[in-house]
Amino acid sequence: MKSATKRSILRWAHIIVTIPIFGYIYGPAAEVQEYASAVRFVFVPVMVLSGLWMYAGIYFAIIGVALLLGAYMLSGFGAAVLTIVGLFIVRAIWVAISSRGVATNQE
């Protein structure tokens, strides 16, 4: 599969999965309780998976979703967000170190 096709599929999946999340946020409180679990455990992880996959690849996305769900189940939403932020910081450090090693080896 071409990378442009994969990127287009991921982009559309990301957009389509976001629609129920908007319904959850802006819907009447009495009605949204019926599908709150689906939003938390299906739509948000799929949205995060597709977004991280487009950003950094499938392995980073799988690790990110696993950390997101684990932190949410153990400590709640705040811990889940902090876990994803920490994952981005670790990835930035890893990219900086690995690019420095490549530049050093070329000399």
N, C-alpha and C positions, 0 to 999 in steps of 0.2 A: 504494500500500500504506500502510495506517495505521501510524503510528509504534509503536503498541502491538503490532501484529502483527510488525513487524520486530524489535522488542526481544525478543519472545517467541521468535522463530526464532533470533536470535543467542544468547539465553540457553541454549536447549536445545542448540544446536550447541556452545557452550562447554562445557556439562556433559558431553555425549556424547563429545567429543573428549578430555576429561580422563580417561576410563576407561582407555584403553590406557596413558596415562602412569602411572597408579597401578599397573597391571600391571608396567610396566617398573621402577618404583621398588621394589615389594614382591615381585616374582617371584624365583625362584631364578636365581642368576647364570648358570648354564649355559644356561638357556632364554631369557633376555632378550637375549642377544647376537644371536639370530636376527632380531629386529625392532628393534634399536637404531637403525639408520639411519632406519627409518620414523618412529620416535618423534621423533628429532632434526630431521628435515627435512620431515615432514608434520604430525604431530599437534601438536607444540609451536608451529610457526608458525601453524597454523589456530587454536589456542587463543589465542595472542597477538593474532592478527588480530581474532577475534571480541571479545575483551576490550577491546582498544583502540578498536574500532569502537563498542562500547556506551559507552565512556568519553568519546571525543572526536570521533568521526566517521570516515568512511571514509578520508579523505586522511591523517589522522594515523596510522591503522592501517596503511595501505600503506607509509608512510614508516618506521614502527616495525618492521614485519616485514622490510623490505629492509635496514634498519640491523642488525637482530638477526642475520639470516642472513649478511650481509657480515662483520660483526665476528666471528661464530663461525667462519666459514671462514678468515678471516685470522689471528685471534689466540686463539681458544678461547672457552670459556664465560665466563670472568671479564670479558673485553672486551665480550662481548655484553650482559652484565648492566649494566656501566658505561655502555654506549652507550644503553640504554633509560633508565637513570636520567638521563643527560644530556639525552635527548630530553624527558623530563618536566620537567626544569628549564628548558629552552628554551621549552617550551610555557607554563609558569607565567609566565615573564618576558613572553612574547608576549601572553598574556591580560591581564596587569597593564598593560602599555603600551597595548594597544588599548582597554581599558576606561577608562583615564585619558584617552585622546584623545577618546573619546565623551563623557565627562563635561565635558571642556573645551569641546567644540564646542556643548554644550547651553546654556552660559552666555550 
